[in-house]
Amino acid sequence: MSVTLYGIPNCDTVKKARTWLETKGIAYTFHDYKKQGTDPAKLTEWVAKAGWEKVLNRAGTTFKKLPEADKEGLDAAKAVRVMEANPSAIKRPVVEHPGGLLVGFKEAEWDAAF
């Protein structure tokens, strides 16, 4: 099974997700947004699968600190641009797995997916 977890290593939710995967014995590759950046094509793919409203973390500090012009008139394309420029505005973690895509960490969803 090929699993890739995208996130930021010091994020508490990412830490919980990594621990969950390790406890279940699920091998994964970790992609660090801060060190490895974000791929607009990948962001576009996630938005197509899950919706920009789910992938963009509008409740986080990073999004709240953005200029009003960046927060207004959001649509899929603009959300991708905002997330590309501000990786901390991507909801964490994002997990690609053979069965699909998980955005955020909700244990019940993860149990069902794996």
Buried (B, 14 or more C-beta within 10 A) or exposed (E): EEBBBBBBEEBEBBBEBBEBBEEEEBEBEBBBBEEEEBEEEBBBBBBEEBEBEBBBBBEBEBBEEBEEEBBEEBEBEBBBBBBBEBBBBBBBBBBBBEEEBBBBBEEEEBEEBB
